[in-house]
């Protein structure tokens, strides 16, 4: 559960830790002034008065950012910028400066990968603002690049396992949608993935990414249920500096961060009603406005949404906009619960056991006949997610080998809850039954209100109201 963290206010701005800046500038007085101003803002820097020294320092220190003059005693800053990108294959942020300010220099520098361009004489306070902006953008790009590579690596082994007809049909549906994205340059239609908690909605979203023409683009997973209520708008749409308390710098939102890749809105049924209209506007107009500005920014992301809630019931209760539902439900994929997937339970159990064996270097795992029978007969209320955790725990506790039915702890799990309820039925009132169910859900989820609400099939607001009612 997220907790509020109170940070004492200080007069000095703390920049990104240990960022190294290389100042390539032949005017020594100006270079020293820049270095002093950077030091005041908490940045470390070095000065190179010519290209030869700049190359030596660059190779030795690998700076995070370069302040680059265009005209140097022994050559052009454009040559150094070209070497940074092509010869040294570096993604270091570059802020170009020139006393001449020719448009040709600016265009050439931007084409070579410069982050921004300033004309001399440069105001030092303005310079610091631009340094912070460029470093923030560079850090975001680095994280998105890493995230994209990580998702691509993870997606290589991702598959929606199973041999029942429903699962085979889902895999074919994913491929069809993937082919649709590859035959058109337009933004693909929104996909809504439906299914109980733990059925693998996030796996299907990753499969859609892997099978689409956007597989090399960012994949941003947003859990709408876990976003902090007071910051959810800024997290999704971004904000400008000063838009609200503690908004010390402008931030890119998660929608913008997805760029022309995929934005996966997990548990969209938990999105507060106040933001549903704003999301609908983004989907309809393909533009967004950060919090604290009227400037409009284009949105090119492909939206995929998922929910374990019954959207029609939410609409009837006035908790979800019907027009947003129609907009996100252009294409839909419905995932069956594990209890309805025939013999897929043993296919998945063996897969999770094998993965655990490989990860921890244990003995190969087999299942006793009674264990197999118990797995097939169990109702799996937590679906595939529950199975994965249960099988992994059983393999780790036994160290591999044959898994007996006792190591799975399946037979007692459903009956224990039923017995507990039956023992109290004679004394239960409606209020006491509600209180007992809420307490159990909070205990199972470690008092995670969002997860407990999903288990109970109510909204977080409704659960918080009942928690206050029962002084929980």
For each residue, the residues with C-beta under 8 A, 3 or more apart:
1: 446 447 448 449
2: 226 228
3:
4:
5:
6:
7:
8:
9:
10: 14
11:
12: 42
13: 41 42 248
14: 10 42
15: 19 41 42 43 132 135
16: 19 135 136 139
17:
18: 44
19: 15 16 43 44 64 65 135
20: 44 45 46 61 62 63 64 65
21: 38 43 44 45 46 63 64 65 66 67 131
22: 45 46 48 54 57 58 61 63 65 66 67
23: 31 34 35 38 45 46 47 48 67
24: 48 51 54 66 67 68 69 72 77 80
25: 28 30 31 34 47 48 49 67 69 97
26: 31 49 50 69 71 72 73
27: 30 31 69
28: 25 31 32 47 49
29: 32 33
30: 25 27 33 34
31: 23 25 26 27 28 34 35 47 49
32: 28 29 35 36 47
33: 29 30 36 37 124
34: 23 25 30 31 37 38 45 67 122 124 127
35: 23 31 32 38 39 45 47
36: 32 33 39 40
37: 33 34 40 41 124 125 127 128
38: 21 23 34 35 41 43 44 45 128 131
39: 35 36 42 43 44 45
40: 36 37
41: 13 15 37 38 128 131 132
42: 12 13 14 15 39
43: 15 19 21 38 39 131
44: 18 19 20 21 38 39
45: 20 21 22 23 34 35 38 39
46: 20 21 22 23 57 61 63
47: 23 25 28 31 32 35
48: 22 23 24 25 51 53 54 56 57
49: 25 26 28 31 53 73
50: 26 53 54 72 73 74
51: 24 48 54 55 72 74 75 77 79 80
52: 55 56 74
53: 48 49 50 56 57
54: 22 24 48 50 51 57 58 72 80
55: 51 52 58 59 80 83
56: 48 52 53 59 60
57: 22 46 48 53 54 60 61 63
58: 22 54 55 61 62 63 66 84 88 90
59: 55 56 62 88
60: 56 57
61: 20 22 46 57 58
62: 20 58 59 90 92
63: 20 21 22 46 57 58 66 92
64: 19 20 21 92 93 135 138
65: 19 20 21 22 92 93 94 95 131 134 135 138
66: 21 22 24 58 63 84 92 93 94 95
67: 21 22 23 24 25 34 95 97 127 131
68: 24 77 80 81 94 95 96 97 114
69: 24 25 26 27 72 77 97 98
70: 76 77 78 96 97 98 100 105 109
71: 26 76 77 98 99 100
72: 24 26 50 51 54 69 75 76 77 80
73: 26 49 50
74: 50 51 52
75: 51 72 79 80
76: 70 71 72 79 80
77: 24 51 68 69 70 71 72 80 81 96 98 109
78: 70 81 82 105 108 109 112
79: 51 75 76 82 83
80: 24 51 54 55 68 72 75 76 77 83 84
81: 68 77 78 84 85 94 96 109 112 113 114
82: 78 79 85 86 87 112
83: 55 79 80 86 87 88
84: 58 66 80 81 87 88 90 92 94 113
85: 81 82 88 89 90 112 113
86: 82 83 89
87: 82 83 84
88: 58 59 83 84 85
89: 85 86
90: 58 62 84 85
91: 138 141 142 145
92: 62 63 64 65 66 84 138
93: 64 65 66 115 134 135 137 138
94: 65 66 68 81 84 109 113 114 115
95: 65 66 67 68 114 115 116 117 118 130 131 134
96: 68 70 77 81 105 106 109 114 116 117 118
97: 25 67 68 69 70 117 118 119 120 122
98: 69 70 71 77 101 102 105 106 117 119 120
99: 71 119 120 121
100: 70 71 105
101: 98 105 106 119 120
102: 98 105 106
103: 106 107
104: 107 108
105: 70 78 96 98 100 101 102 108 109 117
106: 96 98 101 102 103 109 110 117
107: 103 104 110 111
108: 78 104 105 111 112
109: 70 77 78 81 94 96 105 106 112 114 117
110: 106 107 113 114 117
111: 107 108
112: 78 81 82 85 108 109
113: 81 84 85 94 110
114: 68 81 94 95 96 109 110 117
115: 93 94 95 134 137 138
116: 95 96 130 133 134
117: 95 96 97 98 105 106 109 110 114
118: 95 96 97 122 126 127 130
119: 97 98 99 101 122
120: 97 98 99 101
121: 99
122: 34 97 118 119 126 127
123: 126 127
124: 33 34 37 127 128
125: 37 128 129
126: 118 122 123 129 130
127: 34 37 67 118 122 123 124 130 131
128: 37 38 41 124 125 131 132
129: 125 126 132 133
130: 95 116 118 126 127 133 134
131: 21 38 41 43 65 67 95 127 128 134 135
132: 15 41 128 129 135 136 249
133: 116 129 130 136 137 250
134: 65 93 95 115 116 130 131 137 138
135: 15 16 19 64 65 93 131 132 138 139
136: 16 132 133 139 140 249 250
137: 93 115 133 134 140 141
138: 64 65 91 92 93 115 134 135 141 142
139: 16 135 136 142 143
140: 136 137 143 144 252 257
141: 91 137 138 144 145
142: 91 138 139 145 146
143: 139 140 146 147
144: 140 141 147 148 218 257 259
145: 91 141 142 148 149
146: 142 143 149 150
147: 143 144 150 151 218 219 220
148: 144 145 151 152 216 217 218 219 261
149: 145 146 152 153
150: 146 147 153 154
151: 147 148 154 155 206 209 219
152: 148 149 155 156 210 215 216
153: 149 150 156
154: 150 151 157 158 206
155: 151 152 158 206 207 209 210 215
156: 152 153
157: 154
158: 154 155 203 206 207 210
159: 171 203 207
160: 167 170 171 174 200 203 204 207
161: 167 344 347 348 351
162: 166 167 168 341 344 347 348
163: 167 168 342 343 344 347
164: 167 168 336 341 342 343 344
165: 168 169
166: 162 169 170 336 340 341
167: 160 161 162 163 164 170 171 336 341 344
168: 162 163 164 165 171 172
169: 165 166 172 173
170: 160 166 167 173 174 204 333 335
171: 159 160 167 168 174 175 207
172: 168 169 175 176
173: 169 170 176 177 333
174: 160 170 171 177 178 204 207 208 211 333
175: 171 172 178 179 211
176: 172 173 179 180
177: 173 174 180 181 188 191 208 211 212 331
178: 174 175 181 182 208 211 212 213
179: 175 176 182 183
180: 176 177 183 184 188 189
181: 177 178 184 188 212 213 214 302
182: 178 179 212 213
183: 179 180
184: 180 181 188
185:
186:
187: 286 300 301 302
188: 177 180 181 184 191 212 302
189: 180 330 331
190: 283 302 303 304 305 327 328 329 330 331
191: 177 188 208 303 304 305 330 331 332 333
192: 304 305 306 307 328 329 330 331 332 333
193: 201 204 205 304 305 306 307 332 333 334 335
194: 201 306 307 308 332 333 334 335
195: 199 200 201 306 308 334 335 336 337
196: 199 308 335 337 383
197: 308 382 383 385 454 455
198: 338 382 383 384 385 386
199: 195 196 308 335 336 337 338 383 384
200: 160 195 203 204 335 383 384
201: 193 194 195 204 205 266 306 308 335
202: 205 206 221 264 266 306
203: 158 159 160 200 206 207
204: 160 170 174 193 200 201 207 208 333 335
205: 193 201 202 208 209 221 262 264 266 304 306
206: 151 154 155 158 202 203 209 210 219
207: 155 158 159 160 171 174 203 204 210 211
208: 174 177 178 191 204 205 211 212 262 304
209: 151 155 205 206 212 214 215 219 261 262
210: 152 155 158 206 207 215
211: 174 175 177 178 207 208 215
212: 177 178 181 182 188 208 209 215 262 302
213: 178 181 182
214: 181 209 217 260 261 262 302
215: 152 155 209 210 211 212
216: 148 152
217: 148 214 259 260 261 262
218: 144 147 148 257 258 259 261 262
219: 147 148 151 206 209 258 261 262 264
220: 147 254 257 258 261 262 263 264 301
221: 202 205 264 266
222: 227 236 254 263 264 265 266
223: 226 227 266 267
224: 227 232 265 266 267 268 269 270 271
225: 266 267 270 450 451 453 454 460
226: 2 223 450
227: 222 223 224 231 232 235 236
228: 2 231 232 235
229: 232 272 460
230:
231: 227 228 234 235
232: 224 227 228 229 235 236 271 272 275
233: 236 237 275 278 291
234: 231 237 238 239 243 244 247 251 253 291
235: 227 228 231 232 253 254
236: 222 227 232 233 253 254 255 275 279
237: 233 234 253 255 278 288 289 290 291
238: 234 250 251 252 253 255 256 288 290 291
239: 234 243 244 247 250 251 253 290 291 292
240: 243 247 250 290 291 292 293
241: 247 248 249 250 292
242: 247 292
243: 234 239 240 247 290 291 292 293
244: 234 239 247 291 292
245:
246:
247: 234 239 240 241 242 243 244 250 251 291 292
248: 13 241
249: 132 136 241
250: 133 136 238 239 240 241 247 290
251: 234 238 239 247
252: 140 238 256 257
253: 234 235 236 237 238 239 256 257 288 290
254: 220 222 235 236 257 258 263
255: 236 237 238 258 263 282 288 299 301
256: 238 252 253 259 288 297 299
257: 140 144 218 220 252 253 254
258: 218 219 220 254 255 261 262 263 301
259: 144 217 218 256 300 301
260: 214 217 300 301
261: 148 209 214 217 218 219 220 258 301 302
262: 205 208 209 212 214 217 218 219 220 258 301 302 303 304
263: 220 222 254 255 258 301 302 303 304
264: 202 205 219 220 221 222 304 305 306
265: 222 224 268 271 303 304 305 306
266: 201 202 205 221 222 223 224 225 305 306
267: 223 224 225 270 306 307 308 309 454
268: 224 265 271 305 306 307 328
269: 224 307 308 309 311 314 320
270: 224 225 267 307 309 450 453 454 459 460
271: 224 232 265 268 275 276 279
272: 229 232 275 276
273: 276 277 318 319 320 321
274: 277 278
275: 232 233 236 271 272 278 279
276: 271 272 273 279 280 320 321 324
277: 273 274 280 281 321 324
278: 233 237 274 275 281 282
279: 236 271 275 276 282 283 324
280: 276 277 283 284 321 323 324 327
281: 277 278 284 285
282: 255 278 279 285 286 287 288 299
283: 190 279 280 286 303 324 327 328
284: 280 281 327
285: 281 282
286: 187 282 283 298 299 300
287: 282 296 297 298 299
288: 237 238 253 255 256 282 296 297 299
289: 237 293 294 295 296 297
290: 237 238 239 240 243 250 253 293 295 297
291: 233 234 237 238 239 240 243 244 247
292: 239 240 241 242 243 244 247
293: 240 243 289 290
294: 289
295: 289 290
296: 287 288 289
297: 256 287 288 289 290
298: 286 287
299: 255 256 282 286 287 288
300: 187 259 260 286
301: 187 220 255 258 259 260 261 262 263
302: 181 187 188 190 212 214 261 262 263
303: 190 191 262 263 265 283 328
304: 190 191 192 193 205 208 262 263 264 265
305: 190 191 192 193 264 265 266 268 328
306: 192 193 194 195 201 202 205 264 265 266 267 268
307: 192 193 194 267 268 269 270 311
308: 194 195 196 197 199 201 267 269 454
309: 267 269 270 313 314 454 457
310: 313 314
311: 269 307 314 315 320 325 329
312: 315 316
313: 309 310 316 317
314: 269 309 310 311 317 319 320
315: 311 312 318 319 320 321 322 325
316: 312 313
317: 313 314
318: 273 315
319: 273 314 315 459
320: 269 273 276 311 314 315 324 325
321: 273 276 277 280 315 324 325
322: 315 325 326
323: 280 326 327
324: 276 277 279 280 283 320 321 327 328
325: 311 315 320 321 322 328 329
326: 322 323 329
327: 190 280 283 284 323 324 330
328: 190 192 268 283 303 305 324 325
329: 190 192 311 325 326 332
330: 189 190 191 192 327
331: 177 189 190 191 192
332: 191 192 193 194 329
333: 170 173 174 191 192 193 194 204
334: 193 194 195
335: 170 193 194 195 196 199 200 201 204
336: 164 166 167 195 199 340 341
337: 195 196 199 340 341 380 383
338: 198 199 341 344 345 348 380 383 384 387
339: 379 380
340: 166 336 337
341: 162 164 166 167 336 337 338 344 345
342: 163 164
343: 163 164 346 347 376
344: 161 162 163 164 167 338 341 347 348
345: 338 341 348 349 375 376 378 380 387
346: 343 349 350 367 372 375 376
347: 161 162 163 343 344 350 351
348: 161 162 338 344 345 351 352 384 387 388
349: 345 346 352 353 367 375 387 391
350: 346 347 353 354 365 367
351: 161 347 348 354 355
352: 348 349 355 356 387 388 391 392
353: 349 350 356 357 365 367 391 395 403
354: 350 351 357 358 364 365
355: 351 352 358 359
356: 352 353 359 360 362 365 391 392 395 396
357: 353 354 360 361 362 363 364 365 395 400
358: 354 355 361
359: 355 356
360: 356 357 395 396
361: 357 358
362: 356 357 365 395 396 399 400
363: 357 399 400 401
364: 354 357 400 401
365: 350 353 354 356 357 362 395 400 401 402 403
366: 401 402 403
367: 346 349 350 353 371 372 375 402 403
368: 371 372 402 403 404 405
369: 372 373
370: 373 374 404 405
371: 367 368 374 375 403 404 405 407 408
372: 346 367 368 369 375 376
373: 369 370 376 377 405
374: 370 371 377 378 405 408 410 411
375: 345 346 349 367 371 372 378 387 408 410
376: 343 345 346 372 373
377: 373 374
378: 345 374 375 410 413 414
379: 339 414
380: 337 338 339 345 383 384 386 387
381: 386 414
382: 197 198 385 386 387
383: 196 197 198 199 200 337 338 380 386 387
384: 198 199 200 338 348 380 387 388
385: 197 198 382 388 389
386: 198 380 381 382 383 389 390
387: 338 345 348 349 352 375 380 382 383 384 390 391
388: 348 352 384 385 391 392
389: 385 386 392 393
390: 386 387 393 394 408 409 410
391: 349 352 353 356 387 388 394 395 408
392: 352 356 388 389 395 396
393: 389 390 396 397
394: 390 391 397 398 403 407 408 409
395: 353 356 357 360 362 365 391 392 398 399 400 403
396: 356 360 362 392 393 399
397: 393 394 407
398: 394 395 401 403 407
399: 362 363 395 396
400: 357 362 363 364 365 395
401: 363 364 365 366 398
402: 365 366 367 368
403: 353 365 366 367 368 371 394 395 398 407 408
404: 368 370 371 407 408
405: 368 370 371 373 374 408 410 411
406: 409
407: 371 394 397 398 403 404
408: 371 374 375 390 391 394 403 404 405
409: 390 394 406 412 413
410: 374 375 378 390 405 413
411: 374 405 415
412: 409 415 416
413: 378 409 410 416 417
414: 378 379 381 417 418
415: 411 412 418 419
416: 412 413 419 420
417: 413 414 420 421 440
418: 414 415 421 422
419: 415 416 422 423
420: 416 417 423 424
421: 417 418 424 425 436
422: 418 419 425
423: 419 420
424: 420 421 427 428 432 436
425: 421 422 428
426:
427: 424 432
428: 424 425 432 433 436
429: 432 433
430: 433 434
431: 434 435
432: 424 427 428 429 435 436
433: 428 429 430 436 437
434: 430 431 437 438 466
435: 431 432 438 439 470
436: 421 424 428 432 433 439 440
437: 433 434 440 441 456
438: 434 435 441 442 452 456 463 466 467 470 472
439: 435 436 442 443 472
440: 417 436 437 443 444
441: 437 438 444 445 452 455 456
442: 438 439 445 447 449 452 467 472
443: 439 440 446 447
444: 440 441 452 455
445: 441 442 448 451 452 455
446: 1 443
447: 1 442 443 452
448: 1 445 451 452
449: 1 442 452 453 460 463 464 467
450: 225 226 270 453 454 460
451: 225 445 448 454 455
452: 438 441 442 444 445 447 448 449 455 456 463
453: 225 270 449 450 456 458 459 460 462 463
454: 197 225 267 270 308 309 450 451 457
455: 197 441 444 445 451 452
456: 437 438 441 452 453 463
457: 309 454
458: 453 462 463
459: 270 319 453 462 463
460: 225 229 270 449 450 453 463 464
461: 464 465
462: 453 458 459 465 466
463: 438 449 452 453 456 458 459 460 466 467
464: 449 460 461 467 468
465: 461 462 468 469
466: 434 438 462 463 469 470 472
467: 438 442 449 463 464 470 472
468: 464 465 471 472
469: 465 466
470: 435 438 466 467
471: 468
472: 438 439 442 466 467 468
